[in-house]
Amino acid sequence: MSLSFGILGFLNYRPMSGYDLVKAFESSLEFFWHAQNSHIYLELKKLEQKGYICGETVIQSERPNKRIFSITDTGRKEFMDWLVEGGSEDAMHFKSPFLMKVFFSGNMTPTQSADMLRKFKTDCESYLKRMDSIPKSIENYGSDMDNYQTIYWQFTADFGYSFIKTCIEWAGRCIEKLETIQ
């Protein structure tokens, strides 16, 4: 249900099309909440059926028609209830197939494990470079918002930077240890 609340959260800022929502997820939440295009569009239908959002078709002459979605009062109440409820998510537990592989990597050679960790480190470094665009995204999306609202976007971006940097450092330490036993 968290995808629903992500959509409601964006629509609480302003009406958006499905395409706008896909771009908003990609440019802001991707680090901690990946949402596929198909899932967003499916969730929009469900939210509209529940009465949490309403869609309006905009006729366009040079492009295909599009639907612009707005949050309803019922949807805003549901979103705010979720936002303030607290406690239902456990911030200390998350699933990571990669860490499960690391845990069981004693079944591979140290060279194979080091190679897997090098790839992880390289992927993290690439991701860190892609995160350079986040401040500009916050500036663009937040241009008509209060600084009070966008500071929370900055908090999550800072968490993302810190997390990825920690992953890079951790992988480097692991690789160094493996290189001593090869």
Salt bridges, closest charged atoms under 4 A:
GLU26 OE1 - LYS23 NZ 3.15
GLU30 OE1 - ARG130 NH2 3.68
GLU48 OE2 - ARG67 NH2 2.53
ASP73 OD1 - ARG76 NH1 3.60
ASP81 OD2 - LYS77 NZ 2.70
ASP90 OD2 - HIS93 ND1 2.38
ASP115 OD1 - ARG118 NH1 2.89
ASP123 OD2 - LYS119 NZ 2.82
GLU125 OE2 - LYS121 NZ 3.88
GLU139 OE2 - LYS136 NZ 3.56
GLU179 OE2 - ARG118 NH2 2.83
